[in-house]
Amino acid sequence: MLDAIRRRRVTRSFTAEPVSADVLREILRAARCASSAGNRRIHRFLVIRDAATVKRLKPFAPGMLGWPPALIVVSTDLEQARKANVQFERDMNSWIDVGTALMSMMLAAQALGLGSCPATSFSQAAVARLLDFPPTLLPELILQLGHPLGQPSRSPRRASALRLEDLTDWERLGQREPEPDATASSTRAEASESTIQSTR
Ligand SMILES: Cc1cc2nc3c(=O)[nH]c(=O)nc-3n(C[C@H](O)[C@H](O)[C@H](O)COP(=O)(O)O)c2cc1C
């Protein structure tokens, strides 16, 4: 699992090979299993494999760079959200839920030998219109899926890319490393505490 997480990269070029419904169902199950705030499940998933539909969407989705043989459009069901009393203006959880579903689907796709790339750069109004969505369904993200064209990138992330240390502080802002002794002694303390508990 950790290796898969480290190796995952987006795929923007796909072969024309179709993606089977079974494989797509597996990817959708991964979305269904993703963590969801309050377990509200206010998102819906539309699978598109029709090349003509992909072609019609492309001009309104500059974030879709290649020709993916399959798409999963993740949308917010506004009717469901209303029932769950979601206050969009001060509740970011809905958008976070799109992210948890996305990551689960991307990792599932990778495990199944597919490449994937999310796109949020698209006209929500145009996509909703082209897909005949009711006004209660808002497209949030398009996941492009397919068999990677050529060898998927397995190269390590660029040396110039941000490192973990550039993004992370420990205990307080400005502290870049954990205190080695503190970590070791707290681990020792936890170990001795569990020893104490187990002998109680
Ligand atoms: C919420 C979100 C939206 C994204 N939208 C697009 C997009 O519209 N078009 C695109 O080509 N890539 C898109 N990406 C992919 C990112 O550009 C990509 O994840 C990033 O460059 C890091 O590459 P990696 O995933 O291979 O590590 C998106 C990623 C996320 C998480």
The ligand as a MOL file (V3000), in Angstrom:
LIG
                    3D

  0  0  0     0  0            999 V3000
M  V30 BEGIN CTAB
M  V30 COUNTS 31 33 0 0 0
M  V30 BEGIN ATOM
M  V30 1 C -8.3640 18.5430 -7.0940 0
M  V30 2 C -7.4270 18.3100 -8.2610 0
M  V30 3 C -7.7160 18.8850 -9.4920 0
M  V30 4 C -6.8780 18.6390 -10.5810 0
M  V30 5 N -7.2250 19.1570 -11.7870 0
M  V30 6 C -6.4660 18.8480 -12.8540 0
M  V30 7 C -6.8660 19.2820 -14.1640 0
M  V30 8 O -7.8810 19.9670 -14.3560 0
M  V30 9 N -6.1060 18.8990 -15.2120 0
M  V30 10 C -4.9700 18.1230 -15.0570 0
M  V30 11 O -4.3310 17.7890 -16.0560 0
M  V30 12 N -4.5660 17.7230 -13.8310 0
M  V30 13 C -5.2880 18.0380 -12.7330 0
M  V30 14 N -4.9160 17.5830 -11.5040 0
M  V30 15 C -3.6990 16.7410 -11.3780 0
M  V30 16 C -2.5410 17.5200 -10.7420 0
M  V30 17 O -2.0480 18.4730 -11.6770 0
M  V30 18 C -1.4350 16.5100 -10.3390 0
M  V30 19 O -1.9510 15.6770 -9.3310 0
M  V30 20 C -0.2120 17.2320 -9.8290 0
M  V30 21 O 0.4410 17.8860 -10.8770 0
M  V30 22 C 0.7880 16.2820 -9.1650 0
M  V30 23 O 1.0920 15.2170 -10.0310 0
M  V30 24 P 1.0020 13.6950 -9.4980 0
M  V30 25 O -0.4170 13.4500 -9.0950 0
M  V30 26 O 1.4460 12.8690 -10.6630 0
M  V30 27 O 1.9470 13.5960 -8.3410 0
M  V30 28 C -5.7180 17.8280 -10.4160 0
M  V30 29 C -5.4440 17.2650 -9.1700 0
M  V30 30 C -6.2910 17.4780 -8.1200 0
M  V30 31 C -5.9850 16.8210 -6.7750 0
M  V30 END ATOM
M  V30 BEGIN BOND
M  V30 1 1 1 2
M  V30 2 1 2 3
M  V30 3 2 2 30
M  V30 4 2 3 4
M  V30 5 1 4 5
M  V30 6 1 4 28
M  V30 7 2 5 6
M  V30 8 1 6 7
M  V30 9 1 6 13
M  V30 10 2 7 8
M  V30 11 1 7 9
M  V30 12 1 9 10
M  V30 13 2 10 11
M  V30 14 1 10 12
M  V30 15 2 12 13
M  V30 16 1 13 14
M  V30 17 1 14 15
M  V30 18 1 14 28
M  V30 19 1 15 16
M  V30 20 1 16 17
M  V30 21 1 16 18
M  V30 22 1 18 19
M  V30 23 1 18 20
M  V30 24 1 20 21
M  V30 25 1 20 22
M  V30 26 1 22 23
M  V30 27 1 23 24
M  V30 28 2 24 25
M  V30 29 1 24 26
M  V30 30 1 24 27
M  V30 31 2 28 29
M  V30 32 1 29 30
M  V30 33 1 30 31
M  V30 END BOND
M  V30 END CTAB
M  END
